[in-house]
Amino acid sequence: MLGLMSGPGLFAVVVTGLVAGALARALIGGKRSMFGALLIGLAGALLGVAGASLLGLPMKGLAAFSLASLAGATGLLAIGALFARR
C-alpha cells in the first residue's frame, strides 16, 4: 500500500492528513491538544486511504485523498473521544 503511495501521493496524504486532523478536531471537539489532533489526523489519513484502496475505491486526485483523510481522522478522533477520561 505505501509502496504505491510514493512521492507526491504520500506527500498529499500527509498534508491532507494534517489538515483533516485540524478539521476533525473542530467537528468532534473535546479537550485534545492541536498537536495530538494533527497526529491522529495523520494516522487517520493513512488508515482512511488504505481502507479506501482495500475497498477498491479509486484514490486518484486531491479530492479523493481529502475525503478519505477526513473520514479516517474523524473516525479516529471519535473513537478516541469515546474512550477519553471525563
C-alpha positions as CSV (number, residue, x, y, z in Angstrom):
1,M,0.0,0.0,0.0
2,L,2.7,2.5,1.0
3,G,4.8,1.4,-2.0
4,L,2.0,2.7,-4.3
5,M,1.9,6.0,-2.4
6,S,5.4,7.2,-3.1
7,G,6.4,10.7,-4.0
8,P,3.6,13.2,-4.4
9,G,1.0,10.7,-3.3
10,L,2.5,10.2,0.1
11,F,3.1,13.9,0.5
12,A,-0.6,14.6,-0.4
13,V,-1.7,12.1,2.2
14,V,0.5,13.7,4.9
15,V,-0.6,17.3,4.1
16,T,-4.3,16.4,3.8
17,G,-4.0,14.3,7.0
18,L,-2.7,17.2,9.0
19,V,-5.5,19.5,7.6
20,A,-8.0,16.7,8.2
21,G,-6.8,16.4,11.8
22,A,-7.5,20.1,12.4
23,L,-10.9,19.9,10.7
24,A,-11.8,16.7,12.6
25,R,-10.9,18.4,15.9
26,A,-13.2,21.2,15.0
27,L,-16.0,18.7,14.2
28,I,-15.6,16.4,17.2
29,G,-14.4,18.9,19.8
30,G,-13.1,17.8,23.1
31,K,-10.0,18.7,25.1
32,R,-7.4,17.1,22.9
33,S,-4.4,19.3,22.0
34,M,-4.0,20.6,18.5
35,F,-0.7,18.6,18.2
36,G,-2.5,15.4,19.2
37,A,-5.3,16.1,16.8
38,L,-2.8,16.6,14.0
39,L,-1.0,13.3,14.8
40,I,-4.3,11.5,14.9
41,G,-5.3,13.2,11.7
42,L,-2.1,11.9,10.1
43,A,-2.8,8.4,11.3
44,G,-6.4,8.6,10.2
45,A,-5.4,9.8,6.8
46,L,-3.1,6.8,6.3
47,L,-5.8,4.4,7.6
48,G,-8.5,6.2,5.5
49,V,-6.6,5.9,2.3
50,A,-5.5,2.4,3.0
51,G,-9.1,1.4,3.8
52,A,-10.5,3.1,0.7
53,S,-7.9,1.4,-1.5
54,L,-8.7,-2.0,0.1
55,L,-12.4,-1.4,-0.7
56,G,-11.4,-0.8,-4.3
57,L,-12.3,2.9,-4.3
58,P,-10.2,5.0,-6.8
59,M,-7.6,7.1,-4.9
60,K,-6.7,9.5,-7.6
61,G,-6.8,13.2,-7.2
62,L,-6.7,15.5,-4.2
63,A,-10.4,15.3,-3.6
64,A,-10.3,11.5,-3.0
65,F,-7.3,11.8,-0.7
66,S,-9.0,14.7,1.2
67,L,-12.3,12.8,1.7
68,A,-10.6,9.6,2.8
69,S,-8.3,11.5,5.1
70,L,-11.1,13.4,6.7
71,A,-13.1,10.3,7.2
72,G,-10.2,8.4,8.8
73,A,-9.2,11.3,11.0
74,T,-12.8,12.0,12.2
75,G,-13.3,8.3,12.8
76,L,-10.1,8.0,14.9
77,L,-10.9,11.2,16.9
78,A,-14.5,9.9,17.5
79,I,-13.2,6.6,18.8
80,G,-10.7,8.5,21.0
81,A,-13.5,10.7,22.4
82,L,-15.4,7.5,23.3
83,F,-12.6,6.3,25.4
84,A,-11.4,9.6,26.8
85,R,-11.5,10.1,30.6
86,R,-14.1,12.5,31.7
